[in-house]
Amino acid sequence: MHHKQPHTDYLKTAELANYWSISARTLERWRYDGKGPIFFKMEGLVRYRMIDVLEYEKHSIVRN
């Protein structure tokens, strides 16, 4: 699902999109729909904490 782990605790939308190999637009849509990992906005800038991204991944595992 992702490549190598970023070297920061906070990711911009484009960085998380690159990390998961999805479009930034997908993440924007997820935010609008109330889906995806927890994010925060500071003065209009969206950021994702790496700890929340990893937690979201953990809870998204599907076992068949």
ABEGO torsion letter per residue (X at the ends): XBBBBBABABBBAAAAAAAAGBBAAAAAAAAAAGBEBBBBBBGGBBBBBAAAAAAAAAAABBBX
